[in-house]
Amino acid sequence: MRGNRLARRGDPMKTRSQRRKERRERISRTNRAQREKKRVARFTARKCMREEDQHMTAIMESYARRRKAERDAERAARQKEETEGWEAVSHPGGKAVGQISTATTKSPLRHHPVRAVPSTQKRVVVRGQPKVLTRSLY
């Protein structure tokens, strides 16, 4: 229709794409179109927010998994160090009878250190008297 002087609508020299573009602009200025645009924007914002939450959840889960693996590795290393300090005593029959602690590692304390009493002072401590071991602060 370009160049047709008998064309009834608008400028006969406009192309179809130009007319479509103008029509789109006219429609986009209406109140209804603006309301719909806001509505669609709300939907997309909600969707983006949900995806962002899922992404953050995934990040936190991966962090938690990594920390758990690190703690498990530390625990395994600690147990390995503790078990290296203990050796099995072999019986002439070849069976392990008991375990002896080597001098390389300390055995865990059986009693609280504050309540411990030196063996030389055992008879001095009267029952009911607080068993306090004095220590140097320096």
Backbone as a chain_set.jsonl record, in Angstrom:
{"seq": "MRGNRLARRGDPMKTRSQRRKERRERISRTNRAQREKKRVARFTARKCMREEDQHMTAIMESYARRRKAERDAERAARQKEETEGWEAVSHPGGKAVGQISTATTKSPLRHHPVRAVPSTQKRVVVRGQPKVLTRSLY", "coords": {"N": [[0.823, -1.2, 0.0], [2.122, 1.063, 0.041], [2.633, 4.23, -1.092], [0.204, 4.37, -2.333], [-2.255, 6.399, -3.393], [-4.931, 6.287, -3.003], [-5.345, 5.127, -0.628], [-7.009, 4.801, 2.465], [-6.396, 4.99, 5.209], [-4.511, 7.014, 7.246], [-1.158, 8.03, 6.527], [-0.193, 7.394, 3.274], [2.385, 6.78, 2.579], [3.626, 5.404, 4.571], [5.159, 2.476, 5.925], [4.1, -0.937, 6.62], [5.253, -1.869, 8.981], [5.898, 0.51, 10.273], [3.346, 1.518, 10.782], [2.415, -0.485, 12.507], [4.15, -0.119, 14.665], [3.468, 2.487, 15.543], [0.83, 2.004, 16.31], [1.223, 0.205, 18.426], [2.537, 1.911, 20.239], [0.471, 3.772, 20.723], [-1.439, 2.136, 21.976], [0.003, 1.323, 24.226], [-0.001, 3.561, 25.79], [-2.454, 3.684, 27.041], [-4.58, 3.431, 29.98], [-5.336, 0.853, 30.769], [-3.395, -0.778, 29.573], [-1.13, 0.093, 30.955], [-1.773, -0.726, 33.565], [-1.798, -3.527, 33.202], [0.848, -3.886, 32.541], [2.139, -3.244, 34.959], [1.126, -5.314, 36.503], [2.202, -7.602, 35.28], [4.863, -7.026, 35.763], [4.925, -7.309, 38.542], [4.504, -10.081, 38.761], [6.813, -11.082, 37.501], [8.762, -10.026, 39.194], [8.173, -11.371, 41.561], [8.702, -13.977, 40.767], [11.451, -13.793, 40.201], [12.374, -13.178, 42.758], [11.731, -15.533, 44.12], [13.375, -17.349, 42.768], [15.825, -16.27, 43.488], [15.781, -16.699, 46.252], [15.806, -19.493, 46.249], [18.291, -19.866, 45.149], [19.944, -18.733, 47.122], [19.338, -20.496, 49.177], [20.408, -22.833, 48.124], [23.105, -22.108, 48.072], [23.606, -21.806, 50.827], [23.089, -24.424, 51.66], [25.116, -25.822, 50.329], [27.309, -24.69, 51.568], [26.892, -25.567, 54.189], [27.133, -28.332, 53.802], [29.814, -28.456, 52.99], [31.143, -27.485, 55.297], [30.395, -29.478, 57.102], [31.709, -31.672, 56.009], [34.338, -30.778, 56.372], [34.463, -30.677, 59.195], [34.047, -33.394, 59.753], [36.37, -34.436, 58.602], [38.311, -33.224, 60.243], [37.606, -34.376, 62.697], [38.108, -37.071, 62.116], [40.874, -36.942, 61.693], [41.7, -36.177, 64.267], [40.857, -38.412, 65.745], [42.477, -40.306, 64.554], [45.002, -39.41, 65.347], [44.717, -39.816, 68.105], [44.376, -42.594, 68.201], [46.817, -43.419, 67.228], [48.472, -43.113, 69.376], [47.941, -45.271, 70.952], [48.767, -48.638, 71.328], [48.338, -52.016, 70.407], [48.837, -54.827, 72.492], [50.469, -57.725, 71.711], [49.668, -61.088, 72.109], [51.333, -64.204, 72.712], [49.892, -66.055, 71.235], [49.023, -64.551, 69.131], [46.844, -62.91, 69.278], [45.371, -59.709, 70.005], [45.687, -58.39, 73.174], [45.509, -56.245, 75.031], [45.728, -52.652, 75.474], [48.324, -50.254, 75.355], [49.369, -47.095, 76.412], [51.423, -44.9, 74.629], [54.236, -42.682, 75.153], [54.008, -40.511, 73.511], [51.536, -39.247, 73.151], [49.047, -37.648, 75.198], [46.937, -39.165, 77.569], [43.372, -38.93, 77.844], [42.032, -36.786, 80.416], [40.785, -38.155, 83.403], [39.542, -37.09, 85.593], [38.28, -33.938, 86.722], [40.55, -31.224, 86.477], [40.708, -29.322, 88.589], [39.642, -30.548, 90.815], [41.45, -32.496, 91.34], [43.846, -34.109, 93.475], [47.095, -34.022, 94.734], [49.062, -37.032, 95.127], [50.672, -37.116, 97.373], [49.417, -35.531, 99.228], [47.074, -36.752, 99.919], [46.2, -37.872, 102.395], [46.043, -35.612, 103.904], [43.87, -34.103, 103.141], [40.697, -33.541, 104.332], [37.566, -35.137, 104.598], [34.895, -33.52, 102.952], [36.131, -31.144, 102.848], [37.043, -28.597, 100.526], [38.591, -29.637, 97.539], [40.966, -28.138, 96.276], [43.33, -27.295, 93.909], [46.069, -25.348, 93.941], [47.339, -23.045, 91.577], [49.905, -21.468, 89.696], [49.606, -18.157, 88.556], [51.256, -17.041, 86.766]], "CA": [[0.0, 0.0, 0.0], [3.001, 2.212, 0.086], [2.547, 5.055, -2.285], [-1.141, 4.325, -2.899], [-2.93, 7.649, -3.051], [-6.321, 6.025, -2.661], [-5.398, 4.487, 0.692], [-7.849, 5.618, 3.327], [-5.944, 5.215, 6.578], [-3.262, 7.686, 7.523], [-0.187, 8.411, 5.505], [0.009, 6.276, 2.339], [3.807, 6.507, 2.391], [4.163, 4.639, 5.71], [5.208, 1.023, 5.75], [3.292, -1.702, 7.56], [5.958, -1.935, 10.272], [5.756, 1.819, 10.925], [1.98, 1.581, 11.318], [2.355, -1.387, 13.668], [4.894, 0.524, 15.745], [2.635, 3.589, 16.054], [-0.332, 1.41, 16.989], [1.726, -0.319, 19.699], [2.781, 3.061, 21.109], [-0.837, 4.316, 21.121], [-2.066, 1.214, 22.928], [0.783, 1.28, 25.468], [-0.295, 4.755, 26.585], [-3.76, 3.582, 27.7], [-4.544, 3.046, 31.397], [-5.426, -0.601, 30.893], [-2.087, -1.346, 29.227], [-0.203, 0.397, 32.049], [-2.126, -1.631, 34.677], [-1.327, -4.878, 32.852], [2.309, -3.869, 32.595], [2.491, -3.323, 36.381], [0.761, -6.657, 36.971], [3.222, -8.525, 34.763], [6.107, -6.714, 36.469], [4.817, -7.94, 39.868], [4.707, -11.53, 38.589], [8.221, -11.372, 37.212], [9.538, -9.723, 40.399], [7.941, -12.478, 42.497], [9.422, -15.143, 40.239], [12.883, -13.552, 40.406], [12.634, -13.27, 44.191], [11.68, -16.956, 44.464], [14.6, -17.962, 42.243], [16.934, -15.778, 44.301], [15.706, -17.429, 47.52], [16.264, -20.863, 46.005], [19.736, -19.797, 44.928], [20.561, -18.533, 48.434], [19.189, -21.75, 49.909], [21.394, -23.766, 47.567], [24.427, -21.67, 48.532], [23.723, -22.147, 52.244], [23.178, -25.881, 51.789], [26.453, -26.262, 49.906], [28.23, -24.268, 52.624], [26.692, -26.472, 55.32], [27.724, -29.623, 53.43], [31.27, -28.321, 52.994], [31.581, -27.389, 56.695], [30.216, -30.796, 57.715], [32.817, -32.498, 55.519], [35.552, -30.311, 57.042], [34.413, -31.138, 60.589], [34.258, -34.848, 59.746], [37.794, -34.669, 58.336], [39.038, -32.854, 61.46], [37.309, -35.398, 63.7], [38.823, -38.286, 61.724], [42.296, -36.705, 61.946], [41.87, -36.197, 65.718], [40.751, -39.803, 66.184], [43.659, -41.006, 64.066], [46.085, -39.026, 66.251], [44.493, -40.479, 69.39], [44.602, -44.04, 68.079], [48.241, -43.656, 67.014], [49.086, -43.155, 70.697], [47.592, -46.539, 71.607], [49.222, -49.811, 70.585], [47.818, -53.286, 70.921], [49.852, -55.772, 72.961], [50.177, -59.005, 71.077], [49.826, -62.298, 72.917], [52.063, -65.196, 71.92], [48.969, -66.712, 70.306], [48.783, -63.664, 68.003], [45.662, -62.071, 69.497], [45.614, -58.476, 70.742], [45.143, -58.579, 74.511], [45.148, -54.97, 75.641], [46.325, -51.495, 74.833], [49.228, -49.488, 76.197], [49.542, -45.737, 75.917], [52.819, -44.501, 74.454], [54.527, -41.378, 75.754], [53.883, -39.433, 72.524], [50.286, -38.502, 73.332], [48.494, -37.675, 76.545], [45.638, -39.823, 77.683], [42.391, -37.941, 78.297], [41.904, -36.68, 81.869], [39.628, -38.873, 83.938], [38.904, -36.229, 86.578], [38.415, -32.515, 86.485], [41.852, -30.861, 87.034], [40.596, -28.542, 89.812], [39.3, -31.468, 91.897], [42.538, -33.46, 91.535], [44.657, -33.896, 94.667], [48.357, -34.753, 94.612], [49.064, -38.262, 95.923], [51.369, -36.878, 98.648], [48.538, -34.815, 100.147], [45.783, -37.44, 99.993], [45.759, -38.055, 103.775], [45.865, -34.299, 104.515], [42.554, -33.589, 102.793], [39.634, -34.093, 105.161], [36.337, -35.267, 103.831], [34.044, -32.336, 103.039], [36.959, -29.977, 102.592], [37.178, -28.444, 99.076], [39.853, -30.146, 96.997], [41.402, -27.13, 95.313], [44.752, -27.35, 93.596], [46.481, -23.985, 93.607], [48.204, -22.971, 90.407], [50.514, -20.168, 89.496], [48.951, -17.352, 87.536], [52.27, -16.489, 85.876]], "C": [[0.858, 1.251, 0.0], [2.907, 2.969, -1.238], [1.17, 5.06, -2.926], [-1.89, 5.569, -2.454], [-4.371, 7.433, -2.66], [-6.462, 5.369, -1.281], [-6.116, 5.398, 1.662], [-7.223, 5.89, 4.69], [-4.566, 5.866, 6.618], [-2.418, 8.022, 6.308], [0.066, 7.243, 4.566], [1.481, 5.912, 2.148], [4.428, 5.7, 3.548], [4.157, 3.151, 5.403], [4.34, 0.355, 6.814], [3.949, -1.732, 8.948], [5.864, -0.6, 11.014], [4.374, 1.965, 11.536], [1.844, 0.725, 12.573], [3.022, -0.743, 14.881], [4.072, 1.653, 16.373], [1.447, 3.057, 16.845], [0.081, 0.875, 18.365], [1.959, 0.818, 20.693], [1.475, 3.651, 21.626], [-1.479, 3.448, 22.196], [-1.321, 1.235, 24.261], [0.521, 2.492, 26.357], [-1.616, 4.656, 27.337], [-3.59, 3.106, 29.14], [-4.53, 1.531, 31.566], [-4.065, -1.261, 30.62], [-1.071, -1.095, 30.345], [-0.472, -0.48, 33.269], [-1.593, -3.036, 34.426], [0.2, -4.97, 32.943], [2.792, -3.987, 34.046], [2.24, -4.724, 36.927], [1.815, -7.685, 36.539], [4.555, -8.294, 35.483], [6.098, -7.33, 37.866], [5.088, -9.436, 39.782], [6.183, -11.851, 38.385], [9.099, -11.096, 38.434], [9.402, -10.856, 41.413], [8.721, -13.719, 42.068], [10.927, -14.992, 40.472], [13.255, -13.695, 41.881], [12.668, -14.732, 44.637], [12.954, -17.662, 43.997], [15.817, -17.546, 43.062], [16.968, -16.499, 45.644], [16.212, -18.854, 47.35], [17.775, -20.89, 45.821], [20.468, -19.637, 46.261], [20.483, -19.808, 49.26], [20.222, -22.756, 49.426], [22.803, -23.405, 48.033], [24.631, -22.067, 49.988], [23.846, -23.65, 52.445], [24.567, -26.378, 51.406], [27.489, -25.871, 50.956], [28.13, -25.214, 53.818], [27.317, -27.836, 55.029], [29.249, -29.566, 53.497], [31.818, -28.27, 54.424], [31.466, -28.737, 57.4], [31.353, -31.715, 57.289], [34.128, -32.098, 56.197], [35.597, -30.794, 58.483], [34.652, -32.639, 60.684], [35.731, -35.175, 59.517], [38.635, -34.342, 59.569], [38.857, -33.916, 62.539], [38.072, -36.69, 63.394], [40.321, -38.131, 61.993], [42.587, -36.769, 63.445], [41.823, -37.633, 66.247], [41.975, -40.598, 65.749], [44.851, -40.692, 64.958], [45.949, -39.729, 67.593], [44.795, -41.967, 69.297], [46.059, -44.361, 67.787], [48.974, -43.762, 68.335], [48.823, -44.458, 71.425], [48.069, -47.693, 70.732], [48.617, -51.059, 71.208], [48.981, -54.171, 71.329], [49.514, -57.115, 72.372], [50.539, -60.149, 72.014], [50.63, -63.294, 72.094], [51.174, -65.939, 70.934], [48.64, -65.837, 69.104], [47.575, -62.761, 68.181], [46.051, -60.813, 70.274], [44.922, -58.581, 72.083], [44.685, -57.263, 75.104], [45.802, -53.835, 74.898], [47.186, -50.754, 75.833], [49.381, -48.114, 75.572], [51.025, -45.449, 75.779], [52.993, -43.096, 74.987], [54.307, -40.234, 74.779], [52.615, -38.62, 72.723], [49.801, -38.639, 74.758], [47.176, -38.431, 76.529], [44.643, -38.789, 78.19], [42.26, -37.967, 79.816], [40.642, -37.392, 82.334], [38.851, -37.993, 84.917], [39.121, -34.782, 86.185], [39.707, -32.041, 87.141], [41.771, -30.081, 88.34], [40.358, -29.463, 91.007], [40.433, -32.456, 92.203], [43.368, -33.085, 92.756], [45.962, -34.655, 94.478], [48.389, -35.951, 95.562], [49.748, -38.067, 97.27], [50.455, -36.226, 99.672], [47.206, -35.519, 100.348], [45.3, -37.55, 101.432], [45.502, -36.729, 104.476], [44.445, -33.795, 104.288], [41.506, -34.316, 103.619], [38.382, -34.146, 104.318], [35.453, -34.045, 104.047], [34.816, -31.06, 102.792], [37.121, -29.827, 101.076], [38.567, -28.858, 98.605], [40.323, -29.205, 95.892], [42.906, -27.245, 95.134], [45.172, -25.951, 93.176], [47.455, -24.026, 92.45], [48.753, -21.56, 90.283], [49.789, -19.436, 88.376], [49.951, -16.841, 86.512], [53.074, -17.567, 85.226]], "O": [[0.344, 2.369, -0.038], [3.078, 2.416, -2.325], [0.982, 5.694, -3.965], [-2.128, 5.761, -1.262], [-4.981, 8.308, -2.045], [-7.574, 5.094, -0.829], [-5.878, 6.605, 1.694], [-7.496, 6.935, 5.281], [-3.59, 5.33, 6.092], [-2.927, 8.264, 5.214], [0.503, 6.186, 5.021], [1.789, 4.849, 1.61], [5.61, 5.359, 3.506], [3.273, 2.64, 4.716], [3.905, 0.99, 7.775], [3.263, -1.631, 9.965], [5.762, -0.578, 12.24], [4.225, 2.464, 12.652], [1.245, 1.139, 13.566], [2.504, -0.821, 15.995], [3.993, 1.759, 17.597], [1.101, 3.581, 17.904], [-0.63, 1.072, 19.35], [1.611, 0.693, 21.867], [1.362, 3.992, 22.803], [-1.996, 3.951, 23.194], [-1.949, 1.17, 25.317], [0.795, 2.449, 27.556], [-1.874, 5.487, 28.208], [-2.595, 2.467, 29.483], [-3.803, 0.995, 32.403], [-3.645, -2.171, 31.334], [-0.25, -1.961, 30.648], [0.462, -0.928, 33.934], [-1.011, -3.659, 35.314], [0.758, -5.985, 33.361], [3.731, -4.729, 34.335], [3.032, -5.252, 37.707], [2.254, -8.519, 37.33], [5.283, -9.241, 35.778], [7.126, -7.818, 38.335], [5.803, -9.996, 40.613], [6.731, -12.761, 39.007], [10.058, -11.823, 38.692], [10.379, -11.256, 42.045], [9.317, -14.414, 42.89], [11.597, -15.938, 40.887], [14.3, -14.252, 42.221], [13.523, -15.126, 45.43], [13.538, -18.463, 44.727], [16.721, -18.345, 43.304], [18.037, -16.87, 46.128], [16.95, -19.366, 48.191], [18.452, -21.811, 46.275], [21.473, -20.302, 46.512], [21.432, -20.165, 49.958], [20.84, -23.452, 50.232], [23.6, -24.287, 48.351], [25.68, -22.595, 50.354], [24.612, -24.107, 53.294], [25.129, -27.248, 52.071], [28.434, -26.619, 51.211], [29.143, -25.615, 54.39], [27.953, -28.429, 55.899], [29.897, -30.49, 53.989], [32.818, -28.915, 54.737], [32.329, -29.101, 58.198], [31.899, -32.453, 58.109], [34.934, -32.956, 56.555], [36.634, -31.265, 58.951], [35.362, -33.11, 61.573], [36.279, -36.076, 60.153], [39.559, -35.081, 59.909], [39.813, -34.309, 63.208], [38.616, -37.325, 64.298], [40.969, -39.067, 62.462], [43.594, -37.342, 63.858], [42.636, -38.023, 67.085], [42.456, -41.46, 66.484], [45.628, -41.585, 65.295], [46.94, -40.187, 68.161], [45.399, -42.539, 70.204], [46.504, -45.473, 68.069], [50.002, -44.435, 68.414], [49.456, -44.713, 72.45], [47.802, -47.717, 69.53], [48.418, -51.121, 72.421], [49.984, -54.265, 70.621], [48.39, -57.596, 72.516], [51.605, -60.15, 72.63], [50.602, -63.221, 70.865], [51.654, -66.406, 69.901], [48.038, -66.32, 68.146], [47.303, -61.925, 67.32], [46.958, -60.85, 71.105], [43.718, -58.829, 72.147], [43.575, -57.177, 75.63], [46.365, -54.026, 73.82], [46.835, -50.635, 77.007], [49.507, -47.983, 74.354], [51.802, -45.718, 76.695], [52.014, -42.396, 75.243], [54.41, -39.075, 75.181], [52.619, -37.413, 72.484], [50.102, -39.617, 75.443], [46.402, -38.335, 75.577], [45.032, -37.861, 78.898], [42.363, -39.025, 80.437], [39.574, -37.25, 81.739], [37.636, -38.136, 85.051], [40.025, -34.452, 85.418], [39.959, -32.419, 88.285], [42.699, -30.169, 89.144], [40.832, -29.175, 92.106], [40.382, -33.169, 93.205], [43.574, -31.906, 93.043], [45.937, -35.826, 94.098], [47.823, -35.905, 96.654], [49.435, -38.782, 98.222], [50.693, -36.354, 100.873], [46.285, -34.923, 100.906], [44.114, -37.346, 101.69], [44.834, -36.691, 105.509], [43.878, -33.131, 105.156], [41.433, -35.545, 103.612], [38.165, -33.311, 103.44], [35.278, -33.586, 105.176], [34.223, -30.008, 102.552], [37.319, -30.83, 100.39], [39.58, -28.48, 99.194], [40.095, -29.462, 94.71], [43.656, -27.287, 96.109], [44.688, -25.427, 92.173], [48.29, -24.925, 92.353], [48.131, -20.591, 90.717], [49.409, -20.037, 87.371], [49.556, -16.269, 85.497], [53.977, -17.275, 84.441]]}, "num_chains": 1, "name": "protein.A"}
